[in-house]
Amino acid sequence: MKKSRLALLISSLLALPPLSSCGTYDLVVFNWGEYADMDVIRKFEKKYGVKVNYLTFDSNENLLSKLDTTHFDICFPSDYAIEELAVKEKIKPIDYSRLSNFNFETDLVDGLKVSLDKLKADSLGKEGFDLLKYSIPYTYGVIGILYNKNIISKEELDKYGWNTLKNPYNEDGSKRKVVMYDSARDVFSVALLACDKDIVEVKDEDIKLATSWLIDQKKTIGNNLAYKTEEILDDMPNEKYDICFSYIGDAIYSMYVSYEENGDNQFDFYIPESKDSKTRTNVYVDAMCLSSNVKNEDLAYKFLDFMQEYENAYDNAIYNGYPSPLKRITDDITSDSSEYEDGEPGSYNFIKDTYQVETDERDAFYRYDQDLKTALEEAWIEVKIS
């Protein structure tokens, strides 16, 4: 691949310095770490003769807290955080007439468009939220199970679903090594779905049931269970663990590294079918938002449009490894030929079915719900100290 997180990991360029050492910037951008190709950002600076202060965060909660004290012009939060920022009037609606490289009616992959339409409609007794009114999708995906297919069979996953994460032994008799992302909302989603409960409309008794599931997982797996964050991106490709719940972008990354290092991909990604739950899995979007206090609105719109230009969107998608919400980019990356002369045909063709996310009408976005967020965080502390 021309550029990728893998190449940067190997060359120890994970923590890039600020794009400029000067203290005066024309645009302040907040994004997730390792989420944009810095060459694309520098190309923007060069094209418009400006300086970008590019800051990173490692969670939506970290971003939200930073935005209370730090000026930003553009940020890249996830769906429920976008809703919170919109409610608190920290971001403003997007004026699509000022964009020439993105049309949300025609450019988005079909599955994502269906999910966004569902979010916009009234659901679960809540008023819908129009995410496209306030943001431009940058990456998207779902959560599922990443597993070593040489150790764990699909038949087991078909039989046990999310509960496969609680099975203490592999088929060869070895003790199963399990890692879970250290994220209250996501880890409770796994437990809720395993208990056939919804992940959006969550009752107090559902949280208690999910808490018991997670505590029981700790007892069953014992010392072979770990809670981690970004370390998983190294640990899974290196086969330190047999199985984890994973965001699809991180799963694709592990699969790609395995393929590069072994000449064969050792992993697969699986989304368990729900039984009685209204929800199959969480679908998520990270998207570009415009600050209500943007200082140079014209330049900010130039940045938003620049990031949607074909070559730039392609380079960013290859770099971060997450599925692109743009149909033309997704099709190109997984095809045997590329429209982009610098593109590498079929970059993800060996995991085409995973990269081309198949969303389901039961897949649901998280909603901004401060009471639920607090309850899950408190329950997560209970699980960890149990």
Sequence and secondary structure as in RCSB ss.txt:
>XXXX:A:sequence
MKKSRLALLISSLLALPPLSSCGTYDLVVFNWGEYADMDVIRKFEKKYGVKVNYLTFDSNENLLSKLDTTHFDIC
FPSDYAIEELAVKEKIKPIDYSRLSNFNFETDLVDGLKVSLDKLKADSLGKEGFDLLKYSIPYTYGVIGILYNKN
IISKEELDKYGWNTLKNPYNEDGSKRKVVMYDSARDVFSVALLACDKDIVEVKDEDIKLATSWLIDQKKTIGNNL
AYKTEEILDDMPNEKYDICFSYIGDAIYSMYVSYEENGDNQFDFYIPESKDSKTRTNVYVDAMCLSSNVKNEDLA
YKFLDFMQEYENAYDNAIYNGYPSPLKRITDDITSDSSEYEDGEPGSYNFIKDTYQVETDERDAFYRYDQDLKTA
LEEAWIEVKIS
>XXXX:A:secstr
  S HHHHHHTT SS   S SSS  SEEEEEETT S HHHHHHHHHHHT  EEEEEESSHHHHHHHTTTS  SEE
  BHHHHHHHHHTT EE   GGG SS  TTTSB HHHHHHHHHHHS BTTB    HHHH EEEEEEEEEEEEETT
TS HHHHHHHGGGGGG  B TTS B  EEEES HHHHHHHHHHHTT  SSS  HHHHHHHHHHHHHHHHHHGGGE
EEESTTHHHHTTTTS SEEEEEHHHHHHHHHHHHHHHSS  EEEE    SS S S BEEEEEEEEETT S HHHH
HHHHHHHHSHHHHHHHHHHH S  SBHHHHHHHTSSS SSTTS TTTTGGGHHHHS    TT B     HHHHHH
HHHHHHHHHH 
